[in-house]
Amino acid sequence: MQKTYKGIIVDAKNKRQFKGEVIVESGKIIAVNECDHDMENYILPGLIDSHVHIESSMTVPSSFAPMAVARGTVAVVTDPHEIANVLGEEGINYMIDDAKKAPLKCYFGVPSCVPATPFEASGATLNAEAVDRLLARNDLHFLCEMMNFPGVIFEDKEVMAKIHSAQKYGKVIDGHIPGIFGDDLKKYVSAGITTDHECFTYEEAVEKIKLGMKVLIREGSAAKNFDALYGLVDEFPNDVMLCTDDSHPDTLLEEGHIDKLFRSGLEKGLDIYNLIQVSVLNPIAHYGLNVGKLEIGDQADFIVVDNLEAFNVQQTFIDGECVYDNGRTLFQSEEGDVVNKFNRSEIDLESIKLPQEEGKVRVIVAQEGELITGQELAEPKVENGCVVSDLENDILKMVVLNRYENTPAQIGFIKNIGLEKGAIASSIAHDSHNIIAVGTTDEDLVAVINKLIENKGGIVVGDSNEQLDLPLEIAGLMTRKSGVETAARYKQLEEKAHEYGTPLKAPFMTIAFMSLLVIPDLKLGDKGLFDVKKFDFVDLFVKE
């Protein structure tokens, strides 16, 4: 049966707008005609997130989908390396199977770095043989971000085998190389790696584009690079895509998804056809997606918005079916099984005490809205012969614990979290997802960590007397609850963290990256303090 949709059609191919109609039959567009009518809404191709970790929404794919389609997203290019670090192939299969319960088009890749580095413990390992086997599958479409850039630059045998497998199967290789320039960057690109979403400056992005990479402009919950990079859209429209990378559920519901970036681009005066190019056409071409471009013969994947200023999505269509209509999501998903791996026993105060040693301590310096950190040396605050949090100078104790076995706690210190009391803890700790916690006292740290261990994963904020929690029963990363319910609970935790003094917009997202050993400068993993630029462990205490 044919269906007709009228509006002002935004024709990206011919760069024009006209009053017309889109005729759909059997999930495809069979005609796009000019005709007169009094409809004032606009019809555009559906939006695509070119790089996202669904796990960061803290919801499973079928619960993530309603939040995405409500914002005009019809497809996502997604890297399941968060759950793969916990559960390996079982986790990847879980994501693919759960995504089938919803109409959102999810294009999964094969994680390239599980674990991200050999310097941390994860729940699983995907070696070159496993990656080759996975890349042979038709339901896995690309090799996910190659975070081990030193392994590429120095031609590590295992790393190069994974790259060669992707090339053998004709699949795209995504990149991840923050802050690297010159000859090292050239060698990384020459290995066949085609994208990067880690640009923090315009100059960095331009260098990568001129070397042949596609630059993905990222705007997530913690890392926000759109304001620094948006000029690339009009300067290099064929070499840019848009992505969120990591977005928490409240961000998706309240601020938006790719529509937020599209809207921001319109506000900044970017060419609308270039915006469609980077948010629709480029990802379709680069990844070979079966997603429609609002052309005859395409899948009927399109959106209806009220106007080209507010850009409020009124309807979303995927394969000709209306999946979102003016505030209502028109599909439901079934609950699936619980999968997890969490073997940590509760801890006591003695396990996180840090005896004083000679010298100053290295301090991780967090930055609002960035995944990169600085580092500095500070005089330790000492009580009863042990180094503790220094609230006066906003230098707080940070603890990382292996969640897969009972190894000793690793201790560090971090600045700019801003807590004045209490503690926060999470099992979302990129990329191995061990336990990470920051707090003002040892007693508070132990309390929130043990609550998290009791829940076998999730997020906790509180003190030694009471804790507020968000259990994440799926791999300690996600819940099967709806995005609305998850976002509401998450906001309660954020509000409590703000009551405790943190000024950070996304404190849990920020600490989640403080153990990611592939983004500079200084990070804390489950095996110790790690200097990313040196790509090696360093001592906490430094003698001058």
N, C-alpha and C positions, 0 to 999 in steps of 0.2 A: 504493500500500500504506500502510495506517495504521500509525503507531507511537505508543506510549503511554509517557509519562514521568511517574513518580510522585515526589512529594516534598511538602514544606510550601510551598505557593504563596503568594508575597508579592503580594497584589493591590493595586496602587497606586491604581487607579481608585476602589475602595471602601474603601481603607485598612484592610485586614484580612489576616490570615494564616489559612490553613486547610490541613488535609491533603487532598490531591487529586491529580488527574492532568491532564496536558496531552496532548491527542490531536492528532497532526499528520498531514496528508495533502497530497501535492503541494506541499510547501514552506510550507503555511499551517496555522494553528491552527484546527481545526474544532470543538473542544470543550474546555472547562475545567470539570471536574467535581469536586465534593466526594466523597471516598471514604475509607474507613478503610484504613490500611496501616501497616507498621512502618518506613518510610523516614524518616530523620532529616535528610536534606539539604534545602536550600532552593532553590526555583526562582524566578528573578527575570528581568525583561526585560534584554536585553543592554545593555551600557554604550556611551556615545557620547562621543567627544572632540570638543568643539564648536569647537576651533581648534587645529590642529597643522600644523607644517611637517614633512612626512615627511623632507625632506632632512636635518633636524637629527639624525635617527637614524643618519646616515651610511650608510644602506642604501637601496636602491631599494624602491618600494612592495611588490613581491612578496616581498622579504626582511624588510621591516618587518612585514608581515601576521602571520607566525607569532609574533612577539613580542607583538603587540597582542591577538590572539585568545586567547593563553595567559593573558592577564590579564582576560578577559571582555569585551573591546571587540569590538563587532560592526560599528561604523561610525565613520568619522572625517569631520569637515568640515575640508577641508585646502586650504591656500593654497600653490600652487607658485611663489611669487614668488622663492624662492632660485634655483631653476634657470632661471626666466624672466629673471632679471637676467643670467645667463650666456648663455643660448641663445634667449631669446624664445619665440615660438610653438613652435619645435621642441622646446624643453624641456618645455613644457606637454603637448604631444602625447606625448612620451616617457613622462611620468608616468602619463597616462591609459592608455596602451597597456600599460605594465608592470603597473599595478594590476589589469588584467583577468586576469592570470595567477594571482590569488589570490582567495579568497572574501570577504575583508574588504570591506565596502562603503565605498568611497572617494568622497566627494562633493567634487569639485574646483571651485574658484572661478576668477575671472579676476583676476590681479594688477592692482591699481589704480595702483601706483607703481613703474614700471620705467623708469628708475632711481628709487630712493626720493626723491631730490632732484636738482636740476640741478647740484649742487655736487660730484658725483663721477662717475667714469667707470665705465660698466658694459659688459657684452658685448652688450646689446640694449636697444631702446627699444620700449615698447608705448604708442603715442600714442592719442589719443581714437578715431581711426578704427579702429585695431586692436582696442581694447577693445570698441567697439560690435560689430564683426564677431564677436568671441569670445563676447560675451554673448548673441548670437543663437543660439548652439549649445545643443542640449538636454543635452549632457554637461558643461556648465559652468553651475553652479547659483547663483552669487552674485557680487557684486563684492567682492573681498578688501579687507582692512583699508586704509582710506584714511589712510595715514601722513602725507601732506602736509597736516596740519591748518592751517598758515598759508594754503595754497592755497584751502582751503574757507572759512576765515574772511574772507579778502580777495577771494573769488570769482574766483579765477584761471580764465580762460576754458577752458583745457584740462582742469583738474580738474573744473569744473562740467559739462563735456560728458560726462565719464565717468559722473558721478553721474546725469545725465539719461538716459543710455543704460540704466543699470540700472533706473531707474524706468520707462522705456519698455517694457522686457521683463518688468516685474513681478518683478524679482529683488532679494533682500535686499542691503543695503549694510553691510559690516562696518566698524568704526571702529578707531582707534588714536590716542588723544589723552591722553598722560600729563601730569599736573600742571597741567592748564588748568581754570580755574574761571570762574564768573560769566558775563558777557555773551559772551565768546569761546566758551565751552562751549555756551551756548544757541544761538549762531549755527551752530555745528558740527552740533548735533543737529537744528536746524530744516532743515538741508539734506537730511534724510532718512536720516541715518546711525543705525544701530539698535543697535550693540553696541560694547563696549570691553573689552579684556582687559589694560589697562595700569594698573589701579588699584593704588596702593601703600598707601593708607590707607582706613579705613572711611568717613571723612567724604567723601572723594572719590567713593567708590562710591555712597554714598547720594544725593549730589547728582545723579549721572548717572542713577540709577534714577528719581528724582523728576522728571527731565526726559524720561523715557520710554525710556531706553536699557536694554538687557539687559546686565548686568555678568557677564563670564566670569571666574571665579576661576581663576587660573593657578598651577600647580605644576609647573615644569619642572626642568631640571638646574641652571640658573643663577638664574632668577627664581622665587622661592618666596613666594607671597602668600597661601597658604591660611590660615596661622595668624593673619594680620591680618584676613582677610575672612570666615572661615567662619561667623560669626554672621549673615551675610546670608542663608544658606540657610533658616534658620527665620524670620527677620524678613521676607524678601521672596522666598518660594519660587517665585513665578511670574515673577520678573524676574532670575533667576540661572541660569548654566550653569557647567559645569566644563571646564577645558581644561589641556593641558600646554604648548602653544605650541612649545617647543623641548626635546626630551629626547634625550640621548645613549643609545647602545645599552646601556651598562652600567646606566644608571638604569632602563631599561625591563625588563631581565632580572632585576635584583637587587631593585629597590624597587617596580616595578610601573608601571601606567599610570593610567587613571581609577579602577581598583580601589583604588589607594593613597589617593586622595582620599576615596573612599567609606568605606574602612576608618578613615581618620583622622576622618571625620565621625561615624562610629559611636562611636569612642573618646571624642570630645568631647561625646557625648550628643545629637547632632542627631537629629531625627525621621527615621526611615528612609524614610517616604513622601515627605518633602521632599527627601531625598537622591535618590530615584528621579525625583522631579519635575525636579530640576536636572541630573541626569546622563543622563536618557532622554527624558522627556516634553517638556521645554522645547525641546531642540534639534530634535526631530522636528517640533514645531509651528512653530518659528521659521523653520527652513530648508526645511520641506516634504519631509522625508526619507521614503523608502519603507522604513521600519524598523519592526519590530513592537514592540507595547507589552504583549505577553502577554495579548492579548484575542482573542476569537473573530473570525475573518476576517482577522487580521493575518498578515503574514509571520512564520514561526516563528523569530524571532531571540531567543534567551533563553540564560540561563546557569544552571548548577547550582553552588552553593557549599556548603561543609561546614557552616557555621553563620554566625550574624550577629554574631560577635565577631571571630574570626580572618579570616573572609571570604576563605577560600582557594577560588579557582575550580577546580572539578573538571572541568567540561565547558562547552564553548561551542558553540552551535548557530546557524547562519546559513542562512536559507531552508530550515529543516528538516533540514539536514545537520550532523552532528557534525564540527566542524572542529578541535576540541581535546578530548582525553580523557586526564585524569590524567597529565600530563607528556608526552603525545605529540601533536604537530601532525599532522593527518591529511590534509595536502595538500603537494604539491611544486610548485615553479615552474621554468620554463625560463630559462636565461640569455638576455639580450637583447644588443643592439648597444651599443657604447661611443660616447657622445656627449660632446664636450668643446670648449672654446675656451680655449686657453692659449698665449699668444704671447710670453711674457717671456723675455729673454736673461739669462744669469747676470750677477751683479754683482761688483764688487771693493770693496776697503776704501775707496778714495777716494770712491766713490759714496754712502757713508753717513756720512762725516766731517762734523761740524758745527762750523765755525769760531765762536769766541767772539764775541759781540756785547755791547754795553753793556746792563746791567740784569739783572733776575732772569728766570727762565724760568717759563712757565705749566706747571703739572703737573696731569695728569688724576689724580683720586683715585678708584680703583676701590673698589667695595663688595661684599663677599661676599654672594651671593644676590640681587643687584640688577642691573638693566640701567642704571639711572641712575648718574651719576658726580658727584663734586664737583670742585672745582678750587682750586688754591692757587698761590702764588708761592714760588719757592725759589731760593736762591743756587746757581748752577751749579757743578758740579765740573769743573775744567779741567785737561787734560793736553796739553802740547805745543800750546797755543793752540786746542784743540778741546774742546767740551763732551762729557763721557762719562757713563756710568752712575755713580751715587753709591750704592754698596752700603751704606754706613754709615747712610744715611738712607732706604734702600729707595726710591730714585728711579732708575728704570731707563729706558734708552733704548728707544723704540718706533719701529719703521719700518713704513711702509705703502708698497707698491709697486703700481702699475697692472699687472695681470696680462695685459692685452689688448694693450698696446704699451709700448715702452721709454721711458717718461717718467721724469723725475728722481724719486728717492726722497724721501718726506716724512718728516721727523723730529719726534718729540715725546718727552715724558717722562711716565712713569706711576708712581704710588705704590700700594702694597699688593699687588703681584704677589708680592713676597717672594723671588724667586730670589736665591740666594747664589753661584751659578756657572751657566755654560751659558746656553742660550737656547731659546725655543720659537717655532715659526712655524706658520702655518695659511693655507690658501686658503679656509677658511670664515670669512668676515669680512663680516658683514651690512652692507648688503644687496647690494652690488655684487660681493662676494667677490673682492676684490683680495687681495694678500698682506699679512698682518700678522705682525709678529714683535716679541718683547720679549726683551732679553738683557742680560747683565752686561758683555760686552766686544764691541767691533766685530768682532773675529775670529770669535767664536762666532755673532754675528748673521749674518755673511756665510755661514758654513758651513751653518747650518740653512736659510737662505733659498735657497741654491743647491741644496741637496738637494731642497727642495720644488719648485723650478723644474725640476730633472731629472725628477722624478716627474710633472710637469704637474698638480700639485695634491695636496692631502692635509694631513697633520699631521706635524710633525717636532719632536723634542726632542733636544738634544745639545750638543756643543761643537765646537771646531775640529778635534778628533781623531776623534770618532766621533758618528754620529747614528742615532737610532732613528726609524723612520718608519711611517706608515700611508698608503699610496697610496690616493687616491680618484679612480678613473679616470673616473667619470661626472660630468662638469662640474666636477671638482675638489671635489665635495661629497659624493659617495656612491660606494659600491662594490657590485658585484654579489654579493659574498661573503655568507655567512649572518650573521644578527645575532649568533649565538654567537661565530663566528670574529672578526667585527669588534669585538665588545665585548671579547674577550680581548686583542686587539692594542691596543685603545684603553686598556684598563686598564694594560697595560705602559707605555704612554707617560705616563699619569697618574702611575704609580708613580715613573717616572724623573724627572718634573717635581717630584714631592714630595721625592725624594732631592736634587734641586738646591735645595730650600729653600722652594718655594711652599707656603703653608698653605691655599691656595684649594681648596675641595672639587672644583670643576670649572674648572681654570685655562684650558683651551682654550675652553670655552664662554664664560668671562668675557672673554677677549681678543677673541673673535669679535664681541662687541658694542661694542668700543672704537672701531670705525670707523663705527658706525651713527649717522648724522647727524640722526636724528629723535627721539632720546631724550636728554634733558638729562643733564649740563650741557655738558661739554667733551669733544669727540671728535676723532680724527685720521683724515682721509680721504686719498685718493690725490692731492688737490690742496691739502692743507694742514690746519692746525688750525682747528677749527670750533666756535664757541659756539652751541649749539642754541637757547638762550633769545633770543639776538640774531639767530639764524638767519643768521649771516654768518661769514666767516673772520676770525680774529684773529691777531696776531703772536705768535710763540713768545716773543720777548724783550720784556720790559716795563720801560721806564725809570721810575724812581720820582721 
